[in-house]
């Protein structure tokens, strides 16, 4: 089971990165967008690094304070949680 965690994290981060690109494309075309709650949900579920890299790569949501502060905070919380779990499970 623990072998699936790295695979899950890779997939969810790729998904978050792609979602940011798709949403940017929709914004440019002026069509219905991906809800911000969906982008944050993907970040909270472990895809914060992918969402953040998508923000930077596509220059998307970089003027929105809730994204420029929120996504790094989610990433930091996930990193701290990972360190704590790694320490307690060794």
C-alpha positions, 0 to 999 in steps of 0.5 A, a space after each residue: 500500500 505504501 508503494 502507491 503513495 508516490 504514484 498517487 502524488 505524482 499523478 495528482 500533481 500532474 493533474 493539478 498542473 494540467 488543470 491550471 493549463 486547461 483553466 488558463 486556456 479557457 480564460 483566454 477563450 472566454 469560456 466556462 472555467 474550472 471552479 477555483 474550489 476544484 483547483 484548491 481541492 486538488 491542491 489539498 489532496 496532495 497536488 499543491 506542487 503541481 498547481 503551484 508549478 502550473 501557476 508559474 508556468 502558465 502565469 495563471 492566478 498569479 494576481 489572486 492573493 488567495 492563490 499566491 498565498 493559499 497554494 504555498 501555505 497548503 504546500 507547506 502544510 503538506 510538507 510538514 505533515 509528510 515530515 511528521 509522518 516520516 518521523 513517527 513511522 520510522 
